[in-house]
C-alpha cells in the first residue's frame, strides 16, 4: 500500500498542478 501511494503521489501532484494552471489561464482569459 505504501509503495502504491509513493508511485501514485507524483502523478497526483502533476494532475493538481495541471488543473490549477488551466484554471488560472481560464480566469486570465475571462478577465481580459
Buried (B, 14 or more C-beta within 10 A) or exposed (E): EEEEEEEEEEEEEEEEEEEEEEEEEEEEEEEE
